[in-house]
Amino acid sequence: MSLHLDARQRAMLQEMGVTVWASAEAPVPAVSPVADKVRGQRAAAGPAAPPAPVAAADTRTEPAPRPVRERAAPPGTAAAAVPPAPQGGSAAPALILHAAKALYPMADPAQTPAELGAGWLVVAESLSPTEPLAGEAGRLLDNMLRAMRLHRHPRVYLAALERPQPGSTAQAIEIAPALNDMVTTLRPAMVLVLGHVAARAALARTEPLGRLRAELHQLAGCPAIVTYDPAFLLRAQGNKAAAWADLCRALALVHAAAARA
């Protein structure tokens, strides 16, 4: 069976993916009189002139540039070396250690729970060492200590660390030896080290804060716990639960020591 399809129908079938095969014995179309007359005129005019030769494309390629060899430095001179990239984290900042300041000097010693021990020392970087409980970070620190009932203890001290300000006459010192002397004088039951800056300065160590939090440290023979500082907790509220767990661990250690005494 033969199909007589026009061009439009064939195009539609091709778009649909249907292949239409042409008949092998397709009839030869008849030559019209006009086409026959045109062929006769071309034959009388003679053969057509050959087309102008097309210039061959230049397939030559430019030679590859020769590699330039580095010329050795003349004898007696040193080649400039690229300084190696610094390894590890940034260097610890220069700090000033302020004298220990009692945070709750008006607390009645007679009302201090015995399980809170002989005293506490808090080591932290502070933007306002003269008023450590001011500002948002100071209020958060106060709330943390009050949750531990340390506001009822007259011997809760803050050793504030401060970065030297422009024009200041205070000199930055090596914190660890000076802090050990302070701990030897005060003899607290526990030292709380708040924040990575304070931990690096107090312990003279460079490990990440998470690793330092997991250990029980010693400063001049007194136990020390590392946790997050209030300024960081204001930016990362999700770490408050972990900080509270660290504080509870410090309380448990002091309670156990007081029970053994």
C-alpha angles and dihedrals in degrees: 000000000000127000121214103208127170124219094267093053092047091051091051092050091048091053088052091053096251114138116214115202119212119230115265091224100049112170116253109245116242119252113245119229091242092057090048091053092050091052090051093053091050091051092051092051092060131234117332119252113264114255118261112267115257114231112244115247116254103251096179114122127212113252114256114259114260114249113257112234118220109248113232117243115259117259114277096029129097122224116236109258125210108240112243119252113262114261125225127000130329120290118271112263122249109260141191119219113215123207116272111274124201109235098196106025092155094061113119111243089209089061095047112115110242092224090067090073131220095314148309134244120204117199115195143141108256132192091203110032092173091057104025095168094053125101128026095298091047092050091049090051089050091051091050092052093043090052086058090048090240090133085077091060118085092199100065107122135186121215100198121205117205134183112235112262122222109274094016117140093207114110124223113238139188101276104202099065093043092048091050089054090051092051091049090055098045099035095201122190090233138012117212113202110196121200138359095275092054092043094053091047097044098042099031089228133126104202120125116277092248091061093045090051091056094059134073107229133197127222114186089334095311122114117251131196124198122212141148121300121238094247090058092045090056088058096039107037092172091072095061092093091054091048091051090051089054091050091049089051090054090049092050091052092050092046091051092049091048091050091053093049 
